[in-house]
């Protein structure tokens, strides 16, 4: 479990195939946190929970194995050496929850379709598959590349988030979130359970109605 508060931005230094071209890949990442990591620990990399399989403390690197399912559901298949990645270690019991509950289980990828610079922030609009619309509400939570963010605006197949200067400078947003870039999306855990429970009873969740009911309460 994570919170979506990025600890640092690491650098992907190497990609090694674990078999054929369609097989999983071993990713090696350079990061200040690497010497403190241990094999079998969990780390969120651009929002995807990965298990540490190796640590080189002298080189300040750690390695994870991304299997085929991870490559299909995330942007990992398109990563190249030198790419900056958002990193967060797992939440410890008793820690403050500064973001929101983030599992590190990427639901889908989205595409940055526009970037608008304002005086004190940046507005990023991201297109997503409409099948996930029921998981989103205005001013609800979403994790994008592992960053805990608030949905500022919501359309039928787009959402907009406002990025403050600190987030812009301390994550991969400034370098990686260009128009046309793919990003990892994890929708709010509670929202997914609510939508699933309604679907299981034969009801069709309406994100606008859910948002209105929540705001009324």
Secondary structure, DSSP 8 states (H G I E B T S, - for coil): -B-S---EEEEEEEEEESSSTTS-EEEEEE-TTGGG--TT-EEEETTEEEEEEEEETTTTEEEEEE-HHHHHHSSGGG--TT-EEEEEE---TT----S--B-S---EEEEEEEEEE-SSEEEEEEE--GGGGGG--TT-EEEETTEEEEEEEE-SSEEEEEEEHHHHHHSSHHHH--TT-EEEEEE-HHHHHHHHHHHHTT----HHHHHHHHHH-
